[in-house]
């Protein structure tokens, strides 16, 4: 079974005023990055960054081992 996980920490200044907007921006950027890349089924980790360039989480894809 393939699996895709996202973990995001919202404790820093980029999330202080508009948490929802910053989370949405990060998820949109993530969607743009993974579109078309997961079709190959290879496992990968993508680092997530806030608007200030700080690492705030990751997305991981564990491909299906049935190849």
C-alpha positions in Angstrom: 0.0 0.0 0.0 1.3 3.4 -0.9 1.2 6.2 1.6 1.4 10.1 1.5 1.9 12.0 4.8 2.2 15.7 5.5 3.4 17.2 8.8 3.4 20.9 9.4 4.4 22.9 12.5 2.7 26.3 12.8 4.6 27.7 15.8 6.6 30.4 14.1 6.1 34.1 13.0 4.9 33.3 9.5 1.7 31.8 11.0 1.1 34.4 13.7 -1.4 36.6 11.9 -2.9 34.5 9.2 -2.4 30.8 10.0 -4.9 29.5 7.5 -3.5 31.6 4.6 0.0 30.4 5.3 -1.0 26.8 5.6 -2.9 27.1 2.3 0.0 28.7 0.6 2.4 25.9 1.6 -0.1 23.2 0.6 -0.6 24.9 -2.9 3.2 25.0 -3.3 3.4 21.3 -2.3 0.6 20.4 -4.8 2.5 22.1 -7.6 5.7 20.3 -6.6 4.2 16.8 -6.5 1.8 17.0 -9.4 3.0 14.4 -11.9 6.0 13.3 -9.8 4.2 10.6 -7.8 3.1 8.6 -10.8 6.4 6.8 -10.9 5.8 5.3 -7.5 9.2 6.2 -6.1 9.4 7.1 -2.4 10.4 10.7 -1.6 10.5 13.3 1.1 9.8 17.0 0.4 10.7 19.7 2.9 8.1 22.4 3.5 9.1 26.0 4.1 7.1 29.0 5.3 7.1 32.4 3.5 10.3 33.4 5.4 12.2 30.3 4.1 12.2 28.4 7.4 11.6 24.7 7.4 8.2 24.0 8.9 7.5 20.4 8.0 7.7 17.7 5.4 5.7 15.6 3.1 6.6 12.0 2.5 5.5 9.5 -0.1 6.2 5.9 0.4 5.6 4.1 -2.9 3.8 0.8 -3.3 6.3 -2.0 -3.1 4.4 -4.0 -5.7 6.3 -3.3 -8.9 
